[in-house]
Amino acid sequence: MSQASGRQDGATSSSRRGGRAPVATLSLDLDDLWAYLRTHGEDDWDASPTLLPRAVERLLPVLDDLGVAITVFVVGHDLERPGGRDTVRAIAAAGHELGSHSWLHRSDLSALGPDGIAADLARTADAIVDATGRAPTGFRCPSFGMSPALVDVLIRQGYTYDSSVLPTVLGPLLRVYYRATMSAQARREGAPALFGPSRNALLPLQPFRWTAPAGELLELPVTTMPLARIPMHMSYLQALAAKSPAVARAYARTGLGMCRRLGVLTSFLLHPPDVLDVDDAPRLSYFPGMTQGWRAKVDLVRRTLEVMTSGFDVMTMARAAQHLEGTTLPRRRVTGAPAAGSDDGDAHPTTVGPAS
């Protein structure tokens, strides 16, 4: 695996433009095959082979060539599975930030009670520290979940930032598509709550602070297309590229260009299937963009990240959080209590108050 020798987080981008470029972050949700199968309702999920070494071996050289450090959100269970622990250590050794992505990638994590959330997050953080010596300071909830209990636990456990919100108007349509790919039995047993509450479409694209009884928490939303609020993360681009690579490249340039012109602190998201194909993972054939060869997918990743590094000061989320220290940001009150899942995906009632 490639290692970034002496990389300074954001230094390459900053030095090119005198540090005056708008800030952007790159993050990777390190979801292995088992996590997708479990969410998809497959009973044999924990017997699946790991895809993490292969995906990371393809992605790290691109990041190393571009001289950027990213944030990798780690699922704790992978630190107990063959290949997972070594892969996470290689990521840390390459100079990238490690964040928490929960222990078992439960799509209903944010709907658990405070004790259940706290135990999950503490177990994950302990496993990351044990494997790498680094404690995570950032969190991303599986399936973009959000709830008052989650915010409260993150504050009490000392997290610096959260990046669980996906402000998109397409959440309901994406849920319909995903559930249509599940088996009838899995749907009868209860389809997962995915892509966050529909009301999250109304949340800011820019960073803001959650306010709760326990204190405040910085939120770095996953960026969607400004104004239109449709996804622009890498998996969405790969789905477009399966139809037309030229359209996918134009879409990426348009979205990133709008973020730059409007001054949006851009948070761009990747997943392992963004550099894998159906030969690597036949059981992920339902995942958008898997019909493309992995080399073409890696090429689109590289081209997209080249657009970012040429127009933005690209940094980890932890560094972006430091960049925002002392700045005045909008605030959103989070109140209410976790509730059981519902079929419309609004299983995590987050009452959002006005900005203060």
C-alpha positions as CSV (number, residue, x, y, z in Angstrom):
1,M,0.0,0.0,0.0
2,S,1.2,3.5,-0.8
3,Q,2.4,5.7,2.0
4,A,2.4,9.5,1.9
5,S,5.9,10.4,2.9
6,G,6.0,13.5,5.0
7,R,2.6,14.7,3.7
8,Q,1.3,17.9,5.3
9,D,-2.4,18.0,5.6
10,G,-3.6,20.5,3.0
11,A,-0.1,21.8,2.3
12,T,0.0,20.9,-1.4
13,S,-3.2,22.7,-2.2
14,S,-2.4,25.7,0.1
15,S,1.1,26.3,-1.2
16,R,-0.1,26.4,-4.8
17,R,-2.5,29.2,-4.2
18,G,-1.0,31.0,-1.2
19,G,-3.6,29.6,1.2
20,R,-6.4,31.7,-0.3
21,A,-8.5,28.9,-1.9
22,P,-11.8,27.8,-0.4
23,V,-11.7,24.9,2.0
24,A,-12.8,21.4,1.0
25,T,-12.6,18.1,2.8
26,L,-12.4,14.5,1.5
27,S,-13.7,11.6,3.4
28,L,-14.0,7.8,2.9
29,D,-16.6,5.7,4.7
30,L,-14.7,2.5,5.1
31,D,-17.6,0.1,4.6
32,D,-16.7,-3.5,3.9
33,L,-18.7,-6.0,1.9
34,W,-20.3,-7.4,5.1
35,A,-21.7,-4.0,6.0
36,Y,-23.5,-3.7,2.7
37,L,-24.8,-7.2,2.9
38,R,-26.0,-6.8,6.5
39,T,-27.9,-3.6,5.5
40,H,-29.3,-5.4,2.5
41,G,-30.8,-8.1,4.7
42,E,-28.4,-11.0,3.9
43,D,-28.1,-13.5,6.7
44,D,-24.6,-14.6,5.8
45,W,-23.1,-11.2,6.0
46,D,-20.4,-11.9,8.5
47,A,-19.0,-14.8,6.4
48,S,-18.2,-12.6,3.5
49,P,-14.5,-11.9,2.5
50,T,-13.0,-8.5,3.0
51,L,-12.7,-6.0,0.2
52,L,-11.0,-3.3,2.1
53,P,-7.3,-4.1,1.2
54,R,-8.1,-4.2,-2.5
55,A,-10.1,-0.9,-2.3
56,V,-7.5,0.9,-0.2
57,E,-4.6,-0.3,-2.4
58,R,-6.3,1.3,-5.4
59,L,-7.2,4.6,-3.6
60,L,-4.1,5.4,-1.5
61,P,-1.8,5.9,-4.5
62,V,-4.2,8.4,-6.0
63,L,-4.3,10.4,-2.8
64,D,-0.5,10.1,-2.5
65,D,0.0,11.4,-6.0
66,L,-2.2,14.4,-5.3
67,G,-0.6,15.0,-1.9
68,V,-3.8,15.2,0.1
69,A,-4.8,13.7,3.4
70,I,-8.4,12.6,3.9
71,T,-10.6,11.5,6.8
72,V,-11.4,7.8,6.9
73,F,-14.5,6.8,9.0
74,V,-13.7,3.3,10.4
75,V,-16.3,0.6,11.3
76,G,-15.1,-0.9,14.6
77,H,-16.0,-4.5,13.7
78,D,-13.5,-4.5,10.9
79,L,-10.7,-4.2,13.4
80,E,-11.6,-7.8,14.5
81,R,-11.9,-9.2,11.0
82,P,-9.1,-10.6,8.9
83,G,-7.5,-7.9,6.8
84,G,-9.4,-5.0,8.4
85,R,-7.0,-4.2,11.2
86,D,-3.9,-4.1,8.9
87,T,-5.8,-2.0,6.4
88,V,-6.7,0.6,9.0
89,R,-3.2,0.7,10.3
90,A,-1.9,1.3,6.7
91,I,-4.3,4.2,6.3
92,A,-3.1,5.7,9.5
93,A,0.5,5.2,8.5
94,A,-0.1,7.0,5.2
95,G,-1.0,10.1,7.2
96,H,-4.8,10.1,7.0
97,E,-7.2,11.0,9.8
98,L,-9.3,8.2,11.4
99,G,-12.9,8.9,12.4
100,S,-15.6,6.7,13.9
101,H,-18.3,5.1,11.7
102,S,-19.8,3.0,14.6
103,W,-19.2,-0.6,15.7
104,L,-21.5,-2.6,13.5
105,H,-22.7,-0.1,10.9
106,R,-26.3,-0.4,12.2
107,S,-28.7,1.6,10.0
108,D,-30.8,2.2,13.1
109,L,-28.0,3.3,15.3
110,S,-29.3,6.9,15.8
111,A,-32.7,5.5,16.9
112,L,-31.2,3.6,19.8
113,G,-31.4,5.0,23.3
114,P,-28.5,7.0,24.7
115,D,-27.0,4.0,26.5
116,G,-26.9,1.9,23.4
117,I,-25.4,4.7,21.3
118,A,-22.8,5.5,24.0
119,A,-21.7,1.8,24.3
120,D,-21.4,1.5,20.5
121,L,-19.3,4.6,20.1
122,A,-17.1,3.9,23.1
123,R,-16.3,0.4,21.9
124,T,-15.4,1.7,18.4
125,A,-13.2,4.4,19.8
126,D,-11.4,2.0,22.1
127,A,-10.7,-0.4,19.1
128,I,-9.3,2.4,17.0
129,V,-7.0,3.5,19.8
130,D,-5.9,-0.1,20.4
131,A,-5.1,-0.6,16.7
132,T,-3.5,2.7,15.9
133,G,-2.9,4.7,19.0
134,R,-5.2,7.5,17.7
135,A,-8.5,8.5,19.2
136,P,-11.2,9.6,16.8
137,T,-12.4,13.1,17.1
138,G,-15.1,12.9,14.3
139,F,-18.1,10.7,13.7
140,R,-20.3,9.8,10.8
141,C,-23.5,7.8,11.5
142,P,-24.3,4.9,9.2
143,S,-27.1,5.7,6.7
144,F,-26.7,9.4,7.5
145,G,-28.8,9.0,10.7
146,M,-29.3,11.8,13.2
147,S,-31.1,12.1,16.5
148,P,-31.1,14.1,19.7
149,A,-29.6,11.1,21.6
150,L,-26.8,10.8,19.1
151,V,-25.9,14.5,19.3
152,D,-26.0,14.3,23.1
153,V,-23.7,11.3,23.3
154,L,-21.2,12.7,20.8
155,I,-20.9,15.9,22.9
156,R,-20.6,14.0,26.2
157,Q,-17.9,11.7,24.7
158,G,-15.8,14.7,23.6
159,Y,-16.2,14.5,19.8
160,T,-15.0,17.7,18.0
161,Y,-17.4,17.3,15.0
162,D,-20.1,15.2,13.3
163,S,-20.6,14.6,9.6
164,S,-23.8,12.6,9.4
165,V,-26.1,15.0,7.7
166,L,-26.9,14.6,4.0
167,P,-29.1,17.6,2.9
168,T,-30.7,16.1,-0.2
169,V,-34.2,16.2,-1.6
170,L,-33.7,12.8,-3.2
171,G,-33.8,10.8,0.1
172,P,-37.2,9.3,-0.4
173,L,-36.4,8.2,-4.0
174,L,-33.1,6.8,-3.0
175,R,-34.8,4.7,-0.3
176,V,-37.3,3.4,-2.8
177,Y,-34.5,2.4,-5.2
178,Y,-32.5,0.6,-2.5
179,R,-35.4,-1.2,-1.0
180,A,-36.4,-2.4,-4.5
181,T,-33.1,-4.2,-4.7
182,M,-33.7,-6.2,-1.4
183,S,-35.3,-9.6,-1.3
184,A,-39.0,-9.8,-0.4
185,Q,-38.2,-11.6,2.8
186,A,-35.7,-8.8,3.8
187,R,-38.4,-6.1,3.1
188,R,-40.9,-8.0,5.2
189,E,-38.5,-8.2,8.1
190,G,-38.2,-4.4,8.0
191,A,-36.4,-2.3,5.5
192,P,-33.6,-0.1,6.9
193,A,-33.9,3.6,7.5
194,L,-31.5,5.0,4.9
195,F,-30.2,8.4,3.8
196,G,-31.4,10.2,7.0
197,P,-34.7,11.9,7.9
198,S,-36.4,13.6,4.9
199,R,-36.4,16.9,6.9
200,N,-32.6,17.0,6.7
201,A,-33.1,18.3,3.1
202,L,-33.8,21.6,4.8
203,L,-30.6,21.8,6.8
204,P,-27.7,24.1,5.7
205,L,-25.1,22.9,3.3
206,Q,-22.6,25.0,5.2
207,P,-21.2,24.0,8.6
208,F,-23.4,24.7,11.6
209,R,-23.5,23.9,15.3
210,W,-26.0,21.6,16.9
211,T,-27.1,23.0,20.3
212,A,-28.3,20.5,22.9
213,P,-28.5,20.3,26.7
214,A,-25.1,18.8,26.9
215,G,-23.5,21.6,24.8
216,E,-22.7,22.3,21.2
217,L,-21.4,20.1,18.3
218,L,-20.0,21.2,15.0
219,E,-21.8,19.6,12.0
220,L,-19.9,19.3,8.7
221,P,-22.7,18.2,6.3
222,V,-21.9,16.0,3.3
223,T,-22.2,18.4,0.4
224,T,-25.0,18.1,-2.1
225,M,-25.4,20.2,-5.3
226,P,-26.0,23.8,-4.2
227,L,-29.5,25.1,-4.9
228,A,-30.7,21.8,-6.4
229,R,-29.7,19.7,-3.3
230,I,-29.1,16.5,-5.2
231,P,-26.2,14.2,-4.4
232,M,-22.7,14.9,-5.7
233,H,-20.6,12.3,-3.8
234,M,-18.5,9.8,-5.7
235,S,-20.9,7.0,-5.7
236,Y,-23.5,9.2,-7.4
237,L,-20.9,10.3,-10.0
238,Q,-20.1,6.6,-10.6
239,A,-23.7,5.9,-11.2
240,L,-23.8,8.7,-13.8
241,A,-20.6,7.5,-15.4
242,A,-22.1,4.0,-16.0
243,K,-24.4,5.9,-18.4
244,S,-22.0,8.5,-19.7
245,P,-18.5,9.3,-18.3
246,A,-18.6,12.7,-19.9
247,V,-21.8,13.6,-18.1
248,A,-20.3,12.4,-14.8
249,R,-17.2,14.6,-15.3
250,A,-19.3,17.6,-16.3
251,Y,-21.6,17.1,-13.3
252,A,-18.6,17.0,-10.9
253,R,-17.1,20.1,-12.4
254,T,-20.5,21.9,-12.2
255,G,-21.1,20.9,-8.6
256,L,-17.6,21.8,-7.4
257,G,-17.6,25.0,-9.4
258,M,-20.9,26.1,-7.7
259,C,-19.5,25.3,-4.3
260,R,-16.4,27.4,-5.1
261,R,-18.4,30.3,-6.4
262,L,-20.9,30.3,-3.5
263,G,-18.2,29.7,-0.9
264,V,-19.5,26.4,0.3
265,L,-17.1,24.5,2.6
266,T,-17.2,21.4,0.5
267,S,-17.4,17.9,2.1
268,F,-16.8,15.3,-0.6
269,L,-17.5,11.6,0.2
270,L,-16.2,8.3,-1.2
271,H,-16.9,4.7,-0.5
272,P,-14.9,1.5,-1.3
273,P,-17.3,0.5,-4.2
274,D,-16.2,3.7,-6.0
275,V,-12.9,1.8,-6.9
276,L,-14.4,-1.7,-7.2
277,D,-16.3,-3.5,-9.9
278,V,-18.7,-6.4,-10.2
279,D,-15.8,-8.9,-10.7
280,D,-14.4,-7.7,-7.3
281,A,-17.8,-8.0,-5.6
282,P,-20.4,-9.9,-7.5
283,R,-22.9,-9.6,-4.6
284,L,-22.8,-5.8,-4.9
285,S,-24.1,-5.9,-8.5
286,Y,-27.1,-3.9,-7.3
287,F,-24.8,-1.0,-6.2
288,P,-24.9,1.9,-8.7
289,G,-21.9,2.0,-11.1
290,M,-20.7,-1.5,-10.5
291,T,-21.0,-2.5,-14.2
292,Q,-18.0,-0.3,-14.9
293,G,-14.5,-1.7,-14.8
294,W,-12.5,-0.7,-11.7
295,R,-9.8,1.1,-13.7
296,A,-12.4,3.4,-15.3
297,K,-13.7,4.1,-11.8
298,V,-10.3,4.9,-10.4
299,D,-9.7,7.2,-13.3
300,L,-12.9,9.1,-12.5
301,V,-11.9,9.4,-8.9
302,R,-8.5,10.8,-9.9
303,R,-10.1,13.3,-12.4
304,T,-12.6,14.5,-9.8
305,L,-10.0,14.9,-7.1
306,E,-7.7,16.8,-9.5
307,V,-10.6,19.3,-10.0
308,M,-10.8,19.6,-6.2
309,T,-7.1,20.0,-5.6
310,S,-6.8,22.6,-8.4
311,G,-9.6,24.8,-6.9
312,F,-9.7,24.1,-3.2
313,D,-7.5,23.9,-0.2
314,V,-8.2,20.2,0.5
315,M,-7.8,19.0,4.1
316,T,-9.0,16.5,6.6
317,M,-12.2,17.1,8.5
318,A,-10.3,17.5,11.8
319,R,-8.3,20.3,10.2
320,A,-11.4,21.9,8.8
321,A,-12.9,21.8,12.3
322,Q,-9.8,23.6,13.6
323,H,-10.1,26.1,10.7
324,L,-13.6,26.9,12.0
325,E,-12.7,27.4,15.6
326,G,-13.7,30.8,16.8
327,T,-15.9,31.5,13.8
328,T,-19.6,32.5,14.1
329,L,-21.7,29.7,12.6
330,P,-25.5,29.2,12.4
331,R,-26.9,27.1,15.3
332,R,-29.7,24.5,15.2
333,R,-31.4,23.3,18.3
334,V,-31.9,19.5,18.5
335,T,-34.7,18.4,20.8
336,G,-37.0,15.4,21.2
337,A,-36.4,11.7,21.8
338,P,-35.3,8.7,19.7
339,A,-38.2,6.7,18.2
340,A,-38.6,3.3,16.5
341,G,-38.1,3.1,12.8
342,S,-40.8,4.0,10.3
343,D,-41.3,3.1,6.7
344,D,-40.8,6.6,5.4
345,G,-37.3,6.9,6.7
346,D,-38.0,9.5,9.3
347,A,-37.2,7.2,12.1
348,H,-35.0,9.7,13.9
349,P,-37.1,12.7,15.0
350,T,-34.8,15.7,15.1
351,T,-36.6,18.9,15.8
352,V,-34.6,21.7,14.2
353,G,-35.0,25.1,15.6
354,P,-34.1,28.3,13.8
355,A,-30.6,29.6,13.4
356,S,-29.5,31.8,16.2
